Amino acid sequence: MVNTFIEKTTQGWAPTHAKLAEMVLNESGAVPLSQRYRALFSLKNLNDDAAVAIISQSLGVKNDSELFKHEVAYCLGQMGNKVAIPALVEAMAEVSYHDMVRHEAAESLGALSDLSVVPELEKYVNDDCKPLAETCVIALEKIRYDHSAEAQLADPRPKDAIYASVDPAPATTSTKSVAELRDILCNAEVGLWKRYRAMFALRDIGSEEAVLALAEGMETDRTSALFRHEIGFIFGEMQHPASVPALARILANDQEEAMVRHEAAEALGSVATPEVNDILAKFINDPEPIVRDSCLVALDMFEHETSGEFQYAIIPEGETVELAKVEA
């Protein structure tokens, strides 16, 4: 049953939206994080203005899980609906939010690629929050690329997208060799935009050699937690077993930044090879809340990947909704 608070804020929403809103907004405080994730991805797949309104409202809840807020910001960018821009701009500016949330809001503004957000992103390119500053630089590069026929002609994006995600940088097509791409990826003297483009090209190649090159980049980099965390995200998309040893080492490294360990945990849940369950279980009581919560979510993702479920989502009881399969 939808509680009074949610009823007041969901007037005009269809029953499916209202029930999912209750889970995502979690006014009762009783909805498990893993279930909120599934409800969030259900709304992401519905992908209409009402779903965007619910998810945007969730992003504004100040005392919520930082891990969940960051996922909320990510979904708003992936949905491609510019109605989300004000909520994302507000979250990017909110200094009380974790670096990971502010970064994700900025990255989602880049994903939406509307020229109106350029002045907002430019405000933070020299911010003391390094992940935010770096993300704004990359997002601005992406928007310039998206709106420049000349840039796209010089290094076109791949013709056929292998993954459904809106990437923070398109894979480069000017370099084909894994060895060359690895050299760009691992060179800290190269700008992040170019390193990201090499990163996504390696993802698209998808071979074990490419995975090992990405693992080297993730484990040897000392310049950018943002860069390392993005490789973790890519490993979750690739679901390649060869990434598991590196991901396990990164998750176990309590000197690594929380945002990097978080992506390592969730990538392990997505890869879901048999040993992953035991790896994740070791960190469900980690002193870092983002890591601890990520492992709980990753264990739910592991269950999804090994269960044969069609999608990582929830359809409220009594509802019939057509949902596309979502990426883990």
C-alpha positions in Angstrom: 0.0 0.0 0.0 1.3 3.5 -0.9 1.8 5.6 2.2 0.3 9.1 2.7 3.6 10.9 2.0 4.1 9.2 -1.3 0.4 9.6 -2.2 0.8 13.4 -1.9 3.9 13.5 -4.1 2.7 11.1 -6.7 -0.7 12.6 -7.8 -1.2 11.9 -11.4 1.2 9.0 -11.6 0.0 5.6 -12.8 -0.3 2.8 -10.3 3.0 1.2 -11.4 4.9 4.5 -11.0 3.4 5.1 -7.6 4.3 1.7 -6.3 7.8 1.9 -7.6 8.1 5.5 -6.2 7.3 4.1 -2.7 10.2 1.7 -3.0 12.7 4.2 -4.5 11.9 7.1 -2.2 11.7 4.8 0.8 9.9 7.2 3.1 9.3 4.3 5.5 13.0 3.5 5.7 12.1 -0.2 5.5 12.9 -1.0 1.9 16.1 -3.0 1.4 18.8 -1.3 -0.7 18.8 -4.1 -3.2 15.1 -3.8 -3.7 15.4 0.0 -4.2 18.0 -0.7 -6.9 15.6 -3.0 -8.7 12.8 -0.5 -8.5 15.1 2.2 -9.7 16.0 0.2 -12.8 12.3 -0.5 -13.4 11.7 3.2 -13.5 14.7 3.7 -15.7 13.2 1.3 -18.2 9.8 2.9 -18.1 11.6 6.1 -19.1 8.8 8.6 -19.3 8.4 12.0 -17.7 6.7 10.5 -14.6 9.6 8.1 -14.0 12.1 11.0 -14.4 10.2 13.0 -11.9 10.3 10.2 -9.3 14.0 9.6 -9.8 14.8 13.3 -9.7 12.9 13.6 -6.4 15.0 10.8 -5.0 18.2 12.5 -6.0 17.2 15.5 -3.8 16.8 13.4 -0.6 19.6 14.7 1.5 19.9 12.0 4.2 19.7 9.0 1.8 22.4 6.4 0.9 25.2 8.1 -1.0 25.6 4.9 -3.0 21.9 4.9 -4.0 22.0 8.7 -4.9 24.9 8.1 -7.2 23.0 5.3 -9.0 20.0 7.6 -9.2 22.1 10.3 -10.9 23.6 7.7 -13.3 20.1 6.6 -14.3 19.0 10.1 -15.1 21.8 10.6 -17.5 21.2 7.2 -19.2 17.5 7.9 -19.7 18.2 10.8 -22.1 15.4 13.0 -20.8 16.4 16.7 -20.4 13.7 17.2 -17.8 16.3 15.8 -15.4 18.8 18.7 -16.0 17.7 20.9 -13.0 17.9 18.0 -10.5 21.3 17.0 -11.8 22.7 20.6 -11.7 21.4 20.9 -8.1 23.0 17.6 -7.1 26.3 18.6 -8.8 26.4 21.8 -6.7 25.5 20.2 -3.4 28.7 20.2 -1.4 27.2 18.0 1.3 26.9 15.1 -1.2 29.6 12.5 -1.6 32.2 13.1 -4.3 30.8 10.1 -6.1 27.3 11.6 -6.3 28.5 15.0 -7.5 30.7 13.3 -10.1 27.8 11.1 -11.4 25.5 14.2 -11.7 28.1 15.9 -13.8 28.7 12.8 -15.9 25.0 12.5 -16.5 24.8 16.2 -17.7 27.5 15.2 -20.2 25.4 12.2 -21.2 22.4 14.5 -21.9 24.8 16.6 -23.9 22.7 19.8 -24.0 24.6 23.0 -24.7 22.7 24.8 -21.9 24.6 22.8 -19.2 28.0 24.0 -20.4 28.2 27.1 -18.1 27.2 24.9 -15.2 29.9 22.3 -15.9 32.5 25.1 -16.4 31.9 26.3 -12.8 33.6 23.1 -11.4 36.5 22.4 -13.7 38.9 23.6 -11.0 36.9 22.5 -8.1 38.7 21.1 -5.0 36.6 18.0 -5.4 38.9 16.2 -7.9 36.5 13.6 -9.2 34.0 16.3 -9.9 36.5 18.6 -11.6 37.8 15.8 -13.8 34.3 14.7 -14.7 33.3 18.2 -15.7 36.4 18.4 -18.0 35.4 15.1 -19.7 31.8 16.1 -19.9 32.6 19.3 -21.6 34.9 17.5 -24.0 32.0 15.1 -24.8 29.5 17.9 -25.4 32.0 19.6 -27.7 32.6 16.4 -29.6 28.8 15.6 -29.9 28.2 19.1 -31.4 31.2 19.2 -33.7 31.1 17.5 -37.1 34.8 18.2 -37.5 35.8 16.3 -34.3 33.6 13.4 -35.3 35.1 13.3 -38.7 38.6 13.3 -37.3 38.0 10.3 -35.0 34.5 8.9 -35.6 32.5 7.0 -32.9 32.0 3.3 -33.6 29.2 2.7 -36.2 27.6 -0.1 -34.3 27.2 0.2 -30.5 27.9 -3.0 -28.7 26.6 -1.8 -25.3 23.5 0.1 -24.6 25.1 2.6 -22.2 25.6 6.3 -23.0 29.4 6.5 -22.4 31.3 9.5 -21.0 33.5 9.3 -24.0 33.1 7.4 -27.3 35.5 4.7 -28.1 38.2 5.8 -30.4 38.3 4.3 -33.9 41.6 5.8 -34.9 43.6 3.1 -33.1 42.9 -0.6 -33.5 45.7 -2.4 -31.8 45.3 -3.5 -28.1 49.0 -2.7 -27.5 48.6 0.8 -28.8 45.4 1.4 -26.8 47.0 0.0 -23.7 49.9 2.4 -24.1 47.5 5.3 -24.3 45.4 4.0 -21.4 48.4 3.6 -19.0 50.1 6.8 -19.9 49.4 9.3 -17.1 50.8 12.1 -19.3 47.9 11.7 -21.8 44.7 13.7 -21.0 41.8 11.9 -19.5 39.6 12.4 -22.6 42.0 10.5 -24.8 42.6 7.8 -22.1 38.9 7.3 -21.7 38.5 6.9 -25.5 41.1 4.2 -25.4 39.5 2.6 -22.4 36.1 2.3 -24.2 37.8 1.0 -27.4 39.4 -1.8 -25.3 36.0 -2.6 -23.8 34.5 -2.9 -27.3 37.3 -5.2 -28.4 36.4 -7.4 -25.5 39.2 -10.0 -25.7 41.1 -11.4 -22.8 44.1 -9.3 -24.0 42.0 -6.2 -23.8 40.7 -7.1 -20.3 44.3 -7.5 -19.1 45.3 -4.2 -20.5 42.4 -2.6 -18.7 43.3 -4.4 -15.5 46.8 -3.0 -15.8 45.5 0.5 -16.2 43.2 0.1 -13.2 45.9 -1.3 -10.9 48.9 0.8 -11.9 47.3 4.2 -12.2 48.2 6.6 -9.4 46.7 9.8 -10.8 42.9 9.6 -10.9 40.4 7.6 -8.8 37.8 8.7 -11.4 39.8 6.9 -14.1 40.2 3.8 -12.1 36.6 3.7 -11.1 35.5 4.0 -14.7 37.5 0.9 -15.6 35.7 -0.9 -12.8 32.4 0.1 -14.4 33.5 -1.2 -17.7 34.4 -4.5 -16.2 30.9 -4.8 -15.0 29.6 -4.3 -18.5 32.1 -6.7 -20.1 31.4 -9.5 -17.5 34.7 -11.2 -18.5 36.1 -13.7 -16.0 39.6 -12.5 -16.7 38.8 -9.3 -14.8 38.0 -11.1 -11.5 41.6 -11.4 -10.0 42.2 -7.6 -10.5 38.8 -6.7 -9.2 39.2 -8.9 -6.1 42.6 -7.3 -5.3 41.2 -3.8 -5.7 38.1 -4.5 -3.5 40.4 -5.9 -0.8 42.7 -2.8 -0.9 41.5 -0.6 2.0 43.9 2.1 0.9 42.0 2.5 -2.4 39.4 5.2 -2.8 35.8 4.1 -1.9 34.5 5.0 -5.3 37.0 2.6 -6.9 36.3 -0.2 -4.5 32.6 0.3 -5.0 32.9 -0.2 -8.7 35.1 -3.3 -8.2 32.5 -4.8 -6.0 29.6 -4.2 -8.3 31.6 -5.4 -11.3 32.3 -8.7 -9.5 28.5 -9.1 -8.9 28.0 -8.6 -12.6 30.7 -11.0 -13.7 29.2 -13.6 -11.3 31.7 -16.4 -11.7 31.4 -19.0 -8.9 34.2 -17.6 -6.7 32.6 -14.1 -6.6 30.1 -14.9 -3.9 32.8 -15.7 -1.4 34.9 -12.7 -2.4 32.0 -10.3 -1.9 30.9 -11.9 1.4 34.2 -11.0 3.0 33.3 -7.2 2.7 29.7 -7.0 3.7 30.8 -5.6 7.1 33.5 -3.3 5.7 34.0 -0.1 7.7 33.5 2.0 4.6 29.7 2.3 4.1 29.9 2.7 0.3 31.9 -0.5 0.0 29.7 -2.4 2.4 26.5 -1.4 0.6 28.1 -2.0 -2.8 28.9 -5.6 -1.7 25.3 -6.2 -0.6 24.0 -4.9 -3.9 26.6 -6.9 -5.8 25.5 -10.1 -4.0 21.9 -9.3 -5.2 23.3 -8.8 -8.7 25.2 -12.1 -8.4 21.9 -13.8 -7.5 20.2 -12.2 -10.5 23.0 -13.2 -12.9 23.0 -16.8 -11.8 19.2 -17.2 -11.4 18.2 -16.8 -15.1 16.0 -13.8 -14.3 15.2 -11.8 -17.5 15.9 -8.4 -16.0 17.3 -6.7 -13.0 14.1 -5.0 -12.1 10.8 -5.2 -10.2 7.3 -5.3 -11.5 4.9 -4.4 -8.6 2.5 -7.2 -7.7 -0.6 -7.0 -9.8 1.0 -4.9 -12.5 2.0 -5.8 -16.1 4.7 -3.6 -17.5 6.8 -4.1 -20.6 10.5 -3.6 -19.6 13.6 -4.0 -21.7 16.5 -6.0 -20.3 18.9 -3.7 -18.4 22.6 -3.9 -18.2 24.0 -4.9 -14.8 
